[in-house]
């Protein structure tokens, strides 16, 4: 059996990988004008920012003055 015949082991995602994936979904939601949910309300992402030294980005939603943490946001499915 050669090295080509071996199937590579599937990589298990860490908590940081899952958090990064969620951040990318939030960025994509802003680009697509896709609604996100927070506390049962529907909002749209206005902007987001990363500050030096912060572990996570801050999200600003249209209609809300205070920033929101990414873990508080739910990506809402769009009807197809």
N, C-alpha and C positions, 0 to 999 in steps of 0.2 A: 504494500500500500504506500503510495507516495503522499507527499504533503498536499498535493492538489485534491486528492480524494477525501481528505478529512474535512468535515463540516466545521466551520468555526463556531466556537461556543457563543451562545447568545449572551449579550451584555445585559446585566441587570441594572436598571436605572436607579440612581441614588436619589435621595430627597432633594439634593441640589439640582439634579437633572430635571426632576419633575417640576420644581419651582421655575427653572429657566424655560421649560416648555410652556408653562402657564403665562409667563411674561411675554413670550413670543406670540401666544394667542391673543393677549391683550393688545399688543402692537398691531397685529393683523386686524383685530376688531376695529381699531381706530382707522386704519387704512381703508377698510371696507365699509365704514359707517355702520357697523354691526352693533346692535344693542347689547348691553351688558346689564346684569342684575346686581343690585345691592340692597339688602334688607327688604326684598320683595318688590322693589321699585325698579322700573326700567329707565336706564340712562344711556348716554353715549359718551365715549371717551373724548375729552377735549384735548388733553395733552398728558405727557408723562415725562418724568425727568429722573436721572440718576445723579446723585450727589457724590462727590469723592468721599470714600470711606464708608458709605452706607451699604448695608447688606442687601437692601431691596430698593426698588424704584418707588416713586410716589406717583399716583395716578390722580389726575384732576378730571372730574366729570362735569358735563354741561348741566347747569342748574344747581350745582353744589359749590360752595365757596371753599370748603376744607378739603385737603387731600385725602386720598383713600389708599389703604395698603392693598397690594395685589391679591393677597390671600382672602380679602373680604369680597372680591368680585367674582361673579359667576358669569361665564360666557353663555349667552342665550342662543339657542339654536334658531336658525333662520328657516322658515318654511320653504320647501322646494316645489 
